[in-house]
């Protein structure tokens, strides 16, 4: 027998509701968390225990991070104030609520502040969906750093805890796309006391209660889901077993993907040669105690240290900054240590200090999820943002609030593992679902309390629409699993794919009195959906409003393998089931597939083949977005290093084709918008260089024509003007107005209609294919979307 016990599913040391409430609970619940001293006085407060600083406007809704954390802490008895979108030019706005008794909580908002502010081409955005009136420029670049600095200036002796997605995705040394260099952990640059990553409820509650017990913030080093700094000599680091993974030249067991179906005993026996050996030496300044391997006295097998006292040493910040290969290796190690069931602590040297990253937080149980979502949210923006009529629907409307106003979040997490996405890195791979009763209560609350409700729920979803209550069949296997995805390259044999609970919820929700329609607005994981034809039928018959968004992302195997997405054949199978169910329901409904350009691993020929597929299937890409390298994503590591961290990284391991430079990125985007005459000169030149001049011509089988119409060379985003070219007036409104008066007017010949106009694709009226890039063979020309560059409010906190 091995000296190491089998891995068991981890258990939270304490439920969210098991803490003794703080004494200030006697003040009761606030209608809105206060944003001014006047509001504090009305509540009877003389001070705040905790002040949350956020880059978003304060909307008291469970889709907004500041509201969730604020209400969760309020339920523990703490007095929580909000400073939303403060003027960062001085520290005075950070003093408006006085000095917090316990700590400042700082977050950039629901989005990374750099992604919020800049496009994938590093151009400034003119708007901000999380600001009243959609006004841009209300938060600084790298908002977490700036806000933390101002908090320290305001009250230097108050601890600062940073969190949110910006801090979460920058918790170790990371590649920064906007400066094109590797930056230090945000905790180092911000000089904050603690960093909380992932879903923060467990960690922030534990931190708050410890600080309330007057424990120094420096002593909080054992809370899961947190990161902190340790100096070179720190007695609290004694007793840890270090596995050195700071070099790709030294073979170590961490570089190999361990089978999730193999017991710990088998792993120890089979991988003994790759485990820690006498070669692992601690640097002379290393404070961690290194325990040599030992043999079990009875079996003679390798005795492994307890995982909870094992730490993996990543290459230092200085190393990954100078060596892209080591950066890719560190990224791979990080992603292998994301399962709460078996993840080990990580340590990374930054100068003279070590950054420690504790294992991820234990996922919330269904009862805990219900507790968080059942808190007394006002489900509205703070009254400060109301217009002269006391409404939030006028000039001060917050676009992100409008998008989720009548939607319900039913779960968290995603086990898809798409390499370009940050959901998995932030919320984790284990699905955390609410109970059906909790979801129904929220729908009823929207119906009864939210102003403007017309009977339509805009979404029942989350990061993915159809992962509700789906997970591993075995808790033991789940706790031991180290696979980056449960659905790639194929759906795992241990993943139960029963959509029954979701179907039941849909049926119960739409049967509620006063609810006319339940729409599904979240992205659908179609490779899961085809495992349940009954779910597809239910969805298509009752919950699709004419269009359904899905994301195949590409058609070619090269880029799909780097995205960890299924082949286009899976899309074809889903499309067949979707169309069959639509026909049986007597409805004309259409799929809107989303694609992405310039992803790592994408050759020019791949984009050409995608454009051919789009034209063959009658699709016109309306919203176009190139790959956006967000911090810590696996695809971003590919982009920076030219290596593939999905496999073992060595000096001579697989090299990934990276699309860099403005011209090549524009070309890949142009292939997606093959029908835009402004792109034809670039595409003709590229096709000729690729030896595919046969695709240039005026026939139906050609991709682009030989002639060039007069254009102004511009492109206007569909998000703004429904893709109407600059200077050209749209005539869509007139037919719509006539239809509203009861007289039906046919669209003008050749008029392009998209899903953004609210009209279905036309069956007739298109110009001949020799003159325009329209539909083929009489099929409707359907406009597609392609990876919006500005994530909506459903993105994780």
N, C-alpha and C positions, 0 to 999 in steps of 0.2 A: 504494500500500500504506500501511496505517496504521502508525504508529510503535509501536503496542501489539500484542504478539503474542497469538495466540489463547490462551484460557484452557485450561490443562491440569490434570488431576486433581492435587491436592497430594500430596506424599509426605512421610511422616514422616522427620525427619532421622535418627532412630535407632530401631531396633526395641527392644521392651521387654527383650529378652534379650541385647542387644548391648553393654550396659554392663559395664565391668570391676567385679566384685563388690567391695564394701567389705571391709576387712580382717576385720571381725567375723564374716564368714561362717563362720570356723573353729569358731564355737560350735555350728553346726548348727541344726536345726529344733526349735522348742519345741512340746511337745504342745498347749499353749494359750499364747497370748501372755500374759506375766505381768501380774497385777493387784496384786502385793504384792512387798515386798522379799524375803520368804522364797522366793517363786517365782523371783525373779531370782538369788538365791544358789544355789538348786538347779540353775540353768542355768549357773552359773559367771560370772554377769555382775556387774560392779561398778557399772555404770550403764546407762542406756538411751540410745541414740542419738536416738530419736524417741519421743515419748509422744503417743498419740491420746486425746483427751478426747471422749466421746460421751454423748449423752442417752439412748441405748438401753442395755438390759442387753446384756452381751457374749455373743453367740452366734457361735461359730466356724463360720460357714456362708456360702457365697457369695451369699446373698440379703441379707446384712447388711453395710452399708458399712464399718464399722470392721474387720471381718474381711477383706474384700477388700483394702482399702488396707494393713492391717497385714501380711497374708501377702505381698502384692506387694512391699512394702518389705523384708520378711524375706528374700524370694528374691534381693534385690539385695545381701544381706549385712549389713543394718542390724539392730540390736537394737531391737525395737519393744515398748513397754509400753502397756497399756490402763488408762485411768481411766474407768470406766463409771458414769454417773448419780451423780456426786459430790454431796455436800452443799455447796451453793453459798453457805452463810451466811458462810463464811470461806475463806481461801486454803489452810488447812492440808490438806484432802483432796487438793489439787492438788500437794502436796509428797511424797505417800506413796512415789513411785517415785524420788525424788531429782530432781536437775536434769538435763534432757535435754541431750545433747551438741550436738545440731543444732537441733531445733525442736519446738514443740508443734503438733500437728494437731488442730483443733477442729471438731466438727460437732454439730448439734443432734440428729442421729439420722436414721433412714430417712424420717421425716416432718418437715415444718415444725412447730416446737414450738407455734405458735399454732393450727394446724389440729388438731394432736394434742390440744390442751387444751380447745378451744372448738367448739361446734356451729355450724352455719350461722346460727343465731339468736343467736350470741354468748353462749350459755349454757355453763357449765362442764360438762365431761364428768366422770363419776365414776370412769372407768377409763382404763387405758393398756395397749394390747396389747403394748407392747414392754418391759413391766416384770414381774418375777416376781409371780405371783398376780394380774396385771392391775391392780395398785394404781395409782391416780392420784396426781398431785402429786409425782412423783419427779424432775421436771425443771422448771426455771423457765420463765416466759414469755420469749420471745426468747432462747432458751438460748445461742445463739452469742455474743451480746453479753455475757451474764453469765459464761460460761465463759472467754471471752477476757480479760475484766477480771481474773478471779481468777488466770489464768495469768500475767498481767503483774504482779500483786501478788506472786505467789510467786517469780518469777524475771524481773525486769524486763529483763534483757539477753538473754533467749532469744527468738528470732523466733517469731511465732505465725502459722500459715497456717490460714485458715478455709476450710471447704468443706462438702460435703453439699448437700442440696436446699434447705435454708433459706438458705444463703449464695448458692447458684446462682441462685435466683429473686429475690434482692434485690440483685443486683450493680450495678444503677443505681438512681437515684431512683425510688421505686415507691409505688403507692397501698397503704396499709395499712388493710384493712377493719375491723380491730378498734379502731383509734383514729380511723378515718374521716378520715385526712389523708395527704398525701404525705410519706413519710419519705426521708431521705437514703440513699445507698448504705450497705448494712450494713458495708462496709469502713470507711467514715468513722466511723460510730457505734461500731464495735467497736475501732477504733484498732489493728487487726491489721496485719501487715506485708505479707501477700499474701492474695488470695482466689483459690481454684481453683474453677472452675465446670464443670458437665457431668461426664462420665466422667473421673475424675481420674488414672487410672494414669500416662499419659504425663507429665503436668505434675508430679505429685508425685515421680516417679522422677528427673526432670531437676532439680527443686529440691533434692532430697535429695543428689544427687551434687555439685551445685555448692556447697552449704553444707558438704559433707564436704571439699571442696577449699579451704575457708576463704574462699570468696568472700562478700563482704557481701550480705545479703539485698536491700539497696537497689539492687544492680547487676542483679538478676534482673528484667529488664523486657521480655524478648523471648520468653518462653515462651507458646505458644498455650494458650488455655483459662485464662488468669489475668487478674486485674485488680490494679492497684496505684495508688498516689497519686504525683503529681509536683507539685513546687512551681512557683511562677510563673517562676522562672529555673532551668532545668535543661539543661545542655549535652547530655545524652543525647537531648533532643528535637529536636536540630538535624537538618535534612535531610528532615523530613516534609512531605508535601503535604496541606494541609487543605481539605476540602470543607465549607463552612459550611451546616449544615442546622438552624440554631438558630431558624428562624422559618418559619411557614407562609405568611407574606405574600410571601416571595421564592421564586419558582418555581425549583426545582432538579431535576436529573435523578434524584436519589435518591427523589423523591416518586412517580416512575413505575415501575410494575412492568415490568421488562425481560423481553422474551420469552426463554424458555430455549432456544429453537430458533434464535435469531439469533446470528450470529457477532459477535465483538468488533468486527471491522471495520465490520459493518453498524450495530452499536449506536453506534459513534463517529460514523459518517456521519449516521445518522438523528436522533441525539439531540444533535448538536453544539450546537444552540441552547440546549439545557438544561444543558449542561455548565458547568463553572466558568468564570465570566467575570470581567472586571475589577471587577464589582460586589462580589466577595468580598474584603472587607478584614479584616485581622486587628486585633483590639482592641489598644490600645497596650501592654497588659500581656501580650499573647500571646507565649509563648516559641517557638511553632512557626514554622519558616521557611515562608513562603507562596511557592510557585513559581507564577508566572503561566502561563497556557496558552501554548503555542508551536505553531507549525505545522511539519509535516515539510518539510524543505527540498526534497524531490523531488515529493511529491504535493500539498503545500499543505493536507492534512487535519490535523485536530486531533491533537496528540500528547498522549496520556494518560500520566500518571505510572504507575510500577509499583504494582500494588495493595498489595504488601507494604510500601510506604512511604507509603500513603495512609491518612488518618484522617478520620473523619466527626465533626464537632462537633455534638453534640446540644444542645438547649436546656438551660440550666443548671438545677441543682436549684431555685434561687430562682425561675426562670421557670416550670417545670412545677408547682411548688407553688402558684403564684398563678394559673396559667392552664390550665384543664382541656383546652383545645384543643391547646395545646403539649404537654401530657402525652400526648394521643392520637397526636400527630405523632411524638413521641419513641418511643413504643411501636411505631409502624409502622416507623420506621427500624431499630429494634433487631431486629425480626422479619425484615426484609429482609436483614439481615446475619448470618444464622445458618448459611448453607451454608459448610462448611469450604473448599470449592473456590473461592469468590469473595468471601467475607466480608472486610470491611476493619475495621481497628481503630476503636474508638469512643472519644470523649473527652467528658466532661461536667464542667463547672465546678461545684465545691462550695465556695462562699466564695472563699478566696484560693488554693485548690489545684485541680488537675485530676485527675479520676478517669479512668484509662486502662483500657480493656477490650480485650485482645488478641483476635484472631479465634478461633473455636471450635477445639477440639482435633481433630487428624486421627483419624478413626475407627480402631478397632483392626482389624487383619487377622484372618482366621480362625485363623491360627497363634497370634496374640497372645491372642485370646479363649480358645483352648484352654489356653494357658499360665496365664492368670488363673484359670480354673475348675478346672484340674488341680492347683492348689497343695494342700498337705497340710492341708486343713481337717479339724477334728475332727468337724464336722457335728453339734455338740451345744452346749448352753449351757455356760458355764464351770462347773467343779465348785463354785464358791462358791455357786451358786444351788441346789444339790442339797438335797433334804429329808433327814430323819433316816435314810431308807432308801437314800440315795445316788441317788435318782431325781429326774427333772425332771417327773414326771407328777402330782405331788400339789399341795399348797398353793402351791408355788413355781413352778408351771408358767407358762411365758411364752407367752401366747396367740398372738403373732405367729410364734413358733418352731413352735408346734403346727400352724399353718396351712400352713407351707411345709416341714414336716419330711420329707415324702416326695414333694416336688415337685422339678422340675428346670427351671432357666432355660436356654432354648436360644438366646436372642438378646437384643439390646438395640435401642432406638430405635423410632420410629414415624413414618411419613410421612403419617399421617392428618390432622394439623394441627388437630384439634378445638380451638376457641378457648377452651374452658373448662378444658382439660387442661394439665398442666405437664410431661408426659412429653417432648413435642417440644422445649420450651424447655430441658430439662435433658439428655436423652440424645441429642437430635438427630434429624434426619429420615432419616439414612442407616442402614439396617439392618446391624447387626454380628452375624454368625451364628457359632456354634460349628460344629465339624465333627461329622459323625454319630458318628464313633468316640469323640470326647470325651463326647458325651451318653450314649452306651451305657456308657462306663466309669463315669460318675457313677451311672447306674441300678444297675449291678452293685455299686458301692460301697455304695449305700443298702441293697440287698438283703443284702449280706454283713456290714455293720458297724452300721447304725442300729438301735438297740433298738426293738422294738415293730412292726417292719415285718411286715405281713400279706400281702404280695404285691400291694398296690394302690399304684400311683404316682398321686398326687392331681392332678398337672398336668405336662404338657410344654408350656411356654409362655414367657411374658414379658409385656412391655407389651401385646402383641397376640398371640393364639394362632397366627394364620396368616400372619405376615409373614416367616417363616423363609426366608432366601436369596432374598427378593424385592427387586428394586431396578430401577434404570434400565438400559435396554438398552445405553446408551452412556456410558462414563465421562466423555467430553468434554461431553456434554449435561448429565450430572449435575453436573459441576463448574461449569457456567455457569448452571444453573437457579436462579431466584429465586422460584419458585412456593411459596406457603405450604403447599400440600397436593398430594400426587400422586393423590388420589382424589376431589377436589372441584373443580368441580361434577360432573365425570365422571372416570373413571379415565383417567389420562394415556396417550396413545398410545405413549409411550416406556417405560411401566412394564411389565416382563414379569411376568405373574401366574401363572407355573408353580408349582403346588403339588406337583409330582412329588417333589422332595427331601424334603418334609415327610411325604408319604404313605409314602415308602420308610423314613423313620426310624420312623414309627408301626409299620409292619409288623415291622421288625427289633426294636424295643423290646418289643413284646408277645409276640414269639417267644422271649424270653430265659427260661431256666429259672428257676423260682421267681417269675416275674412273672405274676400272675393277671389283672390289669386295669390298663390305662392310661387314666386319665381326663384330660379337658381342662378345666381350671378357669379359665384365663385368658379374658378377653373375646374374642369372635370378631368379626372385621371381615367382616360378611356380604356387603358389596358386592364384596369381593374373592373371597369363597367362591363366589359364583354364577358366577364365571368358570371354576370347576373343579367341575363336577358330580361328578366322580370323587372329589374330596376330600370333598364333602358326604356321599357314600355311605360312604366309608371312616370318616369321623367318626361318623356316625349309627349305623352298624352295629357299631362296636367301641369307641367312646370317649365315649359319652354315658351318664351314669348316671341316666337318667330325665328329667333336666332339662338344658337348655342355656341359659346366660345370653348374651344379646346386647343391644345398646344402640341402639335407634332414636332415643332421646332425646325425640322429639316426632313429631307427625303433620302439623303445619302448616308451610307454606313460610316464613312470616315468621321464627319462631325458628330453624328449620333453617338458613336462609341465614346467620344470625349465628353459628351453631355450626359451620358448614361440614360439615354432615352430609347424607347422601343423603335423598331423599324416601321417604315411607312405601311407595311402590310397590316399591322395592328390597327392603324387608322382606317384603312380600307374596310376591315372587318367591322369596326364600329360604325362607319358611315353606312354600310349595308344594313345593319340592325337599326340605325337611327332612321333611315329612309323608309324601311319596312314598317316600323312602328308609327311614323308620321302618316304614312298612307293608310294604315289600318285605323288611325284616329281621324282620318279625313282632313288632315291639316297640311298646308304648305309651309314647311319649316326648313331652315338651312343651317349648316354648320359653318362657323367662322373659324378656320384654322389660323393659328398664330405661328409665325416663323421668326427666326433670328438670323441676322447676317453677321459675318466676320467673327464667328466663334472660333476659338482655338481648334485646330485640326481641320479647318475648312479650306479646301483648295478652290481656286477660281473655277475649275471645272465642276466642282460640287455646286456652286451657286448657279452656274449656267444650267446644270441639270435640274436644279430646283425651279428655275425660271421656266424651263420647258414644261415641267410638270404643272406649274401654275397655269400656264396658257392652255395646256391640254385639258385641264379640268375646269377652265373657265373662271379662274380666280384672278382678281386684281388686288394687290396689296395696297391698302389705304394708309394705315398707320405703320410706318416703317421705323425700326430701331436696330441699330447695330449692337453688338455685344458690349456690355458695360462692365468692366472689371471692378467689382465691388470687393472691399477688403475681406480677406480670409477665405473667399470662395476657392474651391479646387481649380476651377477654370482660370481664375486670376493667377494662381500659382503657375499654371501652364503658360499663361500670357507673359509672365515676367521671366520665367526660367527656361522656356522651350522644352521642359521636361514633362513627363506624364506621371503625376503623383498617384494615379490609380494603380500603378504597378510599382514594384520596388525601384527606388531611385539609385542609380549609380552614375559614375562619370560617363559611361558609354551606353546607358539605358536609352529607351525610345525618345527620339526627338519629335516634338510636335510642331507642325506648321502653324505659325502665328501670323495673323493678319494685322500688320502694323502700317503706319503711314496713312495720311489723309486720303491720298489718291486710291490706294487699294481698298480701304474701308468704304470709300464712296462708290467704288465699282461694285462691291458686294451688295451694297444697299441698292444700287441701280438695277442689278439683276432682279431684285425683289419687285422693283417698280419698272419692269420691262415695258409697260404700256405707257409710261410717261415720256412724251416726245422730247422733253428736256434731257433725258438720259440716253437717247438714241445715238448721238455722236460718240459718247464714251463707250457704249456697248458695241457699236460697229468696229471701233478701233480694237477693243479687247477680243471680239470674236475673230477678227482677221488674224490677230497675233496668236490666238489659240488654234488656228487652223480650222475654224468652224464658220467660214464665210457662207457656208451652205444654209445657215440659219438667217441670213439677211436676204430679204425679198418681200414681195407683195402678195404671196399666197398664204392660204390658211395654215400651212405647215411651217411657215417662217416665224421666227421669234420677233424680229423687228423689220420694218420696211426699209426700202432703199431711199424713199423720198424723205425730206425734212421740212415739216411745216414751220411757219414763223412762230417762235415762242419767245417769251421774255426771260427764259432760263431760270425761272423761280419755282419754288415748291412751297406750298403753304400747308401746314400740318392739318390733318383731318380733325384733330382735337379742337382746333380753333375755328376753321372755316369749312368744314366738311369737304376738304380737298379741292375747293373751288379755286382755280388759278387766279393769281393776283390780277385785279382789274377787270375781271369778268363777273357779271352779276348772275346770281343763280335764279332760276325760275321755278324752283321747287315749291316755294311758299305759295305761289298763285294757285297751282292745282290743288294744294292742300286746303286753301281757303275756299275754293269752289266746292271741294268735297264736303267741307264743313257746312256749306249752305245747301247741300243736297244735290248739287250739279256736279257730275263727275267729269273731270277734264283729263284727257290722255296726255302723258308726258310728251314733250317735243321729241322728234326723231333724233336719236343719237345722244340724248341727255343721259348722263351717267348718274345712277342712283346708288347709294351705298347704305349700309346698315345704320349709318349715323344720321340719315335723313328720316329714319323711322319708316321707310317704305320698303317693301320686298323687292327683290330683283325682278326685272321685267322678262316676260317670255318672248316679247316681240319688240320691234322698234329700233333694234341696234343697226348701226351702219354695217356694210359688208366688211368682212375680215380683212380685205385687201386695203381698206382705208383706215381702219382702226383696230386696236388690239382687243376686240370685244370677244363675245362668246363664240363657241364653235358648235357646228352641227345643230343649231337651234336650241342649245342648252342655255339656261340663264347665266349671265355673268355676275358672279357673286364676289363682292369685295371682302377681302380678308383683313385681319389686323395682324400686326407683327410686333410683339413684345414692346409694349408701351415703355418709354424711357423714364416715366415717372410713376412709380408704384402707387397704388391707391391705399386708402387707410386700412385695408385688410392686412397690410404688411405687419410683421410682428413688432411688438414694442421693443 
